[in-house]
Amino acid sequence: MRIILLLVLISGSVWAQEAPQQNSKEFYAIVKVEDAEKFYNGMEVKNPEYRAQLAVDWLINGNIEKYKFYKTTNTKLTPLQLFELSNQLEYWVDDNKHLAEVEQISKQLIEEIEKKLHSDIFGRMGVLLEVNAVANAKLGKVDLAMKTIESSNEKAGPFRSMAYFRNSKANYLNRYAVILAAAGQYQRALDTLDKAVREANSTAKTSETLKTVYQKVKKATKAEADKYVSSLQDEAYHKIYKEVEKAWFAEPKPLPNVPLWDMNGKEVKLADYKGKIVVIDFWSTACKPCVAAFPAFERAVDLYKNEPFRLFVIDIGETPEIVRPYIAKKGYELDILFDKDEAIFKALDAIGTPQKFIIDANGNINQTGIGYAGSDDKEFYKLKAMVELTKARSNNEQKK
């Protein structure tokens, strides 16, 4: 009897350790927040981290009341939750949505970080100050906005200038210009945005703001503003093209004959795409710079949709069970492959993630790109330059 009781106690202890871990896997694999909420409500022991995640996910889905409901009962956010929450506030303030709520929520989060209630290892304080400043500027509180954006310079840390999170520097420059324009300092705003677009520290939002400011300063028409911005974008692209050209391999690498697998477990061989330009990029869900490049990849896929071109993002070290819900939640539409045992990663002597390789129509690899370029525009220009250079050199080889 004592042995049986001991076994029961041991098994109960093991279950107590394994059950939360299993619950975590199930909870974070749920795509729809409504279903996650049902899962949470059915739990006997309510995990406060799940409440925080529900708050974040409801905000991402646009339900501010639900966010407040879950947030008020759990003030502690994980670094990743703080990251996701600040990202959503960024989207809203840049799109002129829910400005009063953005101002209030960002202010609360800033105060909580200052009180050490959240771990801010991703440096979101600077971003939240930017967001709060822009919200105040758009709400007519320009003096407060100027003070707050200046404060963000002190609290931004290294991440703003690093090519790590999506559009860190580009977003800041655009938001700073928005505040300058709100303060009537249109020429300074124009100078800031002009330089940003010339250097490809820019996004679609940067171009929109620049066109508006240019029309104001130069008393120009919309067509004139469009032409002006287009010329700056061309300048930035051609500069990057020249940089890419210098990195062309003197000797091409052969494409390794290594199988990959798609999301459904079907074997895929890159050699079967001979005759097309193929881009492969190594990534994982935990790699922020990897995912930061995805919008630019989608832009490239759209640009070359009528040409012999394919782009694959190759996951390293994860399974479809991890990747599928992640992609579904984020809404990315890219072709995903899996590299079992990192076979092709090793065969190509890749050094990390993100790293892309360009395969020409003959199956040769003449280019690689390491890391994230830092902005939507710069990442897109770089990938486009690599593809266009491959096309140009392939045409030259055919003429010989």
C-alpha positions in Angstrom: 0.0 0.0 0.0 2.8 2.4 0.9 4.5 1.6 -2.5 1.3 2.3 -4.4 0.7 5.6 -2.5 4.3 6.6 -3.2 3.8 5.9 -6.9 0.6 7.9 -6.9 2.4 10.8 -5.2 5.3 10.6 -7.7 3.0 10.5 -10.7 1.0 13.4 -9.3 4.2 15.4 -8.9 5.3 14.7 -12.4 1.8 15.6 -13.8 1.9 18.9 -11.8 5.2 19.7 -13.6 4.2 18.5 -17.0 0.6 19.8 -17.1 1.4 23.5 -17.1 4.0 23.0 -19.8 1.4 21.1 -21.9 -1.2 23.7 -21.2 1.3 26.4 -22.4 1.9 24.5 -25.7 -1.8 24.2 -26.3 -2.6 27.8 -25.3 0.0 29.4 -27.5 -0.9 27.2 -30.4 -4.4 28.6 -30.5 -4.8 31.0 -33.4 -8.1 32.8 -32.5 -8.2 34.8 -29.4 -11.9 33.8 -28.8 -10.7 30.1 -28.6 -7.8 31.0 -26.4 -10.2 32.7 -24.0 -12.4 29.6 -23.9 -9.3 27.5 -23.2 -8.3 29.8 -20.4 -11.7 29.9 -18.8 -11.7 26.1 -18.8 -8.5 25.9 -16.8 -8.7 25.0 -13.1 -5.7 27.1 -12.2 -5.6 30.5 -13.9 -2.2 31.3 -15.2 -1.6 35.1 -15.0 0.7 35.0 -18.0 -2.2 33.8 -20.1 -4.4 36.7 -18.9 -1.7 39.1 -20.0 -1.5 37.3 -23.4 -5.3 37.5 -23.7 -5.0 41.3 -23.1 -2.5 41.6 -25.8 -4.3 39.5 -28.3 -7.6 41.2 -27.7 -5.9 44.6 -28.3 -4.4 43.2 -31.6 -8.0 42.2 -32.6 -9.2 45.8 -31.9 -11.1 45.1 -28.7 -9.9 47.7 -26.3 -12.5 46.9 -23.6 -11.4 43.3 -23.4 -7.8 44.5 -23.3 -8.6 46.7 -20.3 -10.5 43.8 -18.6 -7.6 41.4 -18.7 -4.9 44.0 -18.2 -6.3 45.5 -15.0 -6.2 42.1 -13.3 -2.6 41.4 -14.3 -0.1 44.2 -14.6 3.0 42.1 -15.3 3.9 41.5 -19.0 6.6 39.3 -20.4 9.2 41.0 -22.6 7.5 39.4 -25.7 4.1 40.5 -24.6 5.3 44.1 -24.1 6.9 43.9 -27.6 3.7 42.7 -29.3 1.6 45.3 -27.4 3.9 48.2 -28.4 3.9 47.0 -32.0 0.1 47.2 -32.1 0.1 50.7 -30.7 2.7 51.6 -33.4 0.3 50.4 -36.1 -2.6 52.3 -34.7 -0.8 55.6 -34.2 0.8 55.6 -37.6 -2.6 54.8 -39.2 -4.4 57.5 -37.1 -6.5 55.0 -35.3 -7.7 55.1 -31.7 -5.5 58.0 -30.9 -6.9 58.9 -27.5 -6.7 55.2 -26.4 -3.2 54.9 -27.8 -2.1 57.9 -25.8 -3.6 56.5 -22.6 -2.4 52.9 -23.0 1.2 54.0 -24.0 1.3 56.4 -21.1 0.2 53.7 -18.6 2.8 51.3 -20.0 5.6 53.9 -19.8 4.7 54.5 -16.1 4.7 50.8 -15.4 8.1 50.3 -17.0 9.5 53.1 -15.0 8.1 51.3 -11.9 9.9 48.1 -13.0 6.6 46.2 -13.3 7.7 44.9 -16.7 11.0 43.6 -18.0 11.9 45.8 -21.0 14.8 43.8 -22.4 13.7 44.6 -26.0 14.0 48.4 -25.3 10.3 49.2 -25.9 10.4 52.3 -23.7 11.8 54.4 -26.5 9.2 53.1 -28.9 6.3 53.8 -26.5 7.6 57.3 -25.9 7.6 57.8 -29.7 4.0 56.5 -30.0 2.8 58.6 -27.1 4.4 61.7 -28.6 2.8 61.2 -32.0 -0.6 60.5 -30.5 -0.3 63.7 -28.5 0.8 65.7 -31.6 -2.2 64.4 -33.6 -4.5 65.2 -30.7 -3.2 68.8 -30.7 -0.9 68.6 -27.7 2.2 69.6 -29.7 4.3 71.0 -26.9 3.9 67.8 -24.9 4.6 65.8 -28.0 7.9 67.7 -28.6 9.1 67.1 -25.0 8.1 63.4 -25.2 9.9 62.7 -28.5 13.0 64.4 -27.1 12.8 62.2 -24.1 12.6 59.1 -26.3 16.1 59.9 -27.6 17.4 59.4 -24.1 15.5 56.2 -23.5 15.7 54.6 -27.0 18.8 52.6 -26.3 20.8 50.7 -29.0 17.8 49.1 -30.7 16.7 52.2 -32.6 19.8 52.4 -34.7 20.4 48.6 -34.9 19.0 46.6 -37.9 17.2 44.3 -35.5 13.5 45.1 -35.1 11.4 46.1 -38.1 11.8 49.7 -39.1 13.1 50.9 -35.8 15.0 53.9 -37.2 12.7 54.5 -40.1 9.6 54.7 -37.8 11.3 57.1 -35.5 12.4 59.5 -38.3 8.8 59.5 -39.7 7.3 60.1 -36.3 9.7 62.9 -35.6 8.8 64.5 -38.9 5.1 64.2 -38.2 5.6 66.0 -34.9 7.8 68.7 -36.5 5.1 69.3 -39.1 2.4 69.5 -36.4 4.6 72.2 -34.7 4.7 74.1 -38.0 8.4 73.3 -38.6 7.8 72.0 -42.2 11.2 72.6 -43.6 12.9 70.6 -40.8 10.3 67.8 -41.4 11.1 67.9 -45.1 14.9 67.7 -44.5 14.4 64.8 -42.1 12.3 62.8 -44.5 14.3 63.7 -47.6 17.4 62.2 -46.0 15.5 59.2 -44.7 14.2 58.2 -48.2 17.5 58.9 -49.9 19.2 56.5 -47.4 16.4 54.0 -47.5 15.7 54.4 -43.8 12.1 54.5 -44.9 8.7 52.8 -45.3 5.5 53.4 -47.2 4.5 55.7 -44.3 7.6 57.7 -44.8 6.8 58.3 -48.4 3.2 59.3 -47.6 4.4 61.9 -45.0 7.1 63.2 -47.3 4.6 63.8 -50.1 2.3 65.7 -47.8 5.2 67.9 -46.3 6.7 68.5 -49.8 3.4 69.8 -51.1 3.1 72.1 -48.1 6.7 73.5 -48.3 7.0 73.7 -52.1 3.3 74.5 -52.8 3.5 71.6 -55.2 0.9 69.4 -56.8 0.3 65.8 -55.8 1.9 64.7 -59.2 5.0 66.8 -58.5 5.3 65.3 -55.0 4.9 61.8 -56.4 7.7 62.5 -58.9 10.0 64.0 -56.3 9.6 61.0 -53.9 10.0 58.5 -56.7 13.3 60.1 -57.7 14.6 59.8 -54.2 13.5 56.1 -54.0 15.3 55.5 -57.3 18.4 57.1 -56.0 18.3 54.9 -52.9 17.8 51.7 -54.9 20.6 52.4 -57.3 23.0 53.0 -54.5 22.1 49.7 -52.9 22.3 48.0 -56.3 26.0 49.1 -56.6 26.7 47.7 -53.1 25.1 44.4 -54.0 27.1 44.2 -57.2 30.4 44.4 -55.3 29.4 41.3 -53.3 28.9 39.0 -56.3 30.7 35.7 -55.8 33.8 35.3 -58.0 33.1 31.6 -58.1 29.5 30.3 -58.0 28.5 27.7 -55.4 26.7 24.7 -56.6 23.2 24.1 -55.2 23.3 21.3 -52.6 21.2 18.2 -53.5 19.5 18.2 -50.1 15.8 17.6 -49.6 13.5 20.0 -47.7 10.0 19.6 -46.5 6.9 21.8 -46.7 4.4 22.5 -44.0 2.5 19.3 -44.7 5.6 17.1 -44.7 5.9 16.8 -48.4 9.5 16.5 -49.7 10.7 19.5 -51.8 13.8 19.7 -53.9 15.1 23.1 -55.0 16.7 21.5 -58.1 13.2 21.0 -59.4 12.9 24.8 -59.8 15.7 25.0 -62.4 14.9 27.6 -65.0 13.7 30.0 -62.2 15.4 32.4 -60.0 14.9 31.1 -56.4 15.5 33.0 -53.2 15.9 31.0 -50.0 16.1 32.7 -46.6 16.9 30.9 -43.3 14.7 31.9 -40.3 13.0 30.9 -37.1 10.0 32.3 -35.2 12.3 33.5 -32.4 14.5 35.5 -34.7 13.1 39.1 -34.7 15.3 40.3 -37.6 14.1 37.3 -39.7 10.5 38.1 -39.3 11.2 41.8 -39.8 12.2 41.1 -43.4 9.0 39.2 -44.3 6.9 42.3 -45.5 9.7 43.1 -47.9 9.7 39.5 -49.1 6.0 39.6 -49.7 6.5 42.8 -51.7 9.2 41.0 -53.8 6.9 38.0 -54.4 4.2 40.4 -55.6 6.7 42.2 -57.9 7.8 39.0 -59.6 4.6 37.1 -59.6 4.4 37.0 -63.4 8.1 36.0 -63.8 10.0 32.7 -63.3 10.7 33.4 -59.6 10.2 31.6 -56.3 10.9 32.6 -52.7 11.1 30.2 -49.8 11.7 30.9 -46.1 13.4 27.9 -44.6 12.8 27.3 -40.9 15.7 26.2 -38.8 15.2 24.0 -35.7 11.4 24.2 -35.4 8.4 22.0 -36.4 5.3 22.8 -38.4 3.3 22.6 -35.1 5.2 25.6 -33.9 5.4 27.5 -37.1 1.8 27.0 -38.4 0.0 28.9 -35.6 2.7 31.6 -35.6 2.3 32.3 -39.3 -1.5 32.2 -39.0 -1.5 34.7 -36.2 0.8 37.1 -38.0 -1.0 36.7 -41.3 2.2 36.2 -43.5 1.7 34.6 -46.8 5.1 33.1 -47.8 6.2 29.6 -48.9 7.7 27.9 -45.8 10.1 24.9 -45.9 11.8 23.0 -43.2 15.5 21.9 -43.1 15.7 18.8 -41.0 19.0 18.5 -39.1 20.0 21.8 -40.7 21.3 19.8 -43.7 21.1 22.5 -46.4 22.1 25.2 -43.9 25.3 23.3 -43.2 25.9 22.4 -46.9 25.8 26.1 -47.8 28.1 27.1 -44.9 25.5 29.5 -43.7 26.5 31.4 -40.5 23.1 32.3 -38.9 19.6 33.6 -39.3 18.5 35.6 -41.2 20.6 34.7 -44.2 19.4 34.6 -47.8 20.9 32.9 -50.9 20.0 33.7 -54.5 19.9 30.7 -56.9 20.0 31.5 -60.6 18.1 29.7 -63.3 21.0 27.3 -63.8 21.1 26.2 -60.2 24.2 28.4 -59.3 24.5 30.5 -56.2 26.3 33.8 -56.7 25.0 35.9 -53.9 24.2 35.8 -50.2 22.8 38.4 -47.8 23.3 38.2 -44.1 21.1 40.0 -41.6 18.1 42.3 -41.8 18.7 45.5 -43.8 16.8 47.7 -41.2 13.7 48.9 -43.0 11.0 47.7 -45.3 12.4 49.8 -48.2 16.1 48.9 -47.7 15.3 45.2 -47.3 13.1 45.3 -50.5 15.7 47.3 -52.5 18.4 44.9 -51.5 16.5 41.8 -52.5 15.3 43.4 -55.7 18.9 44.4 -56.6 20.0 40.8 -56.0 17.3 39.4 -58.3 17.8 42.0 -61.0 21.6 41.5 -60.9 21.1 37.8 -61.3 18.8 38.4 -64.2 21.2 40.8 -65.9 24.2 38.5 -65.5 22.2 35.5 -66.7 21.2 37.4 -69.8 24.8 38.3 -70.5 25.9 34.7 -70.2 23.2 33.6 -72.7 24.4 36.2 -75.2 28.0 34.9 -75.0 
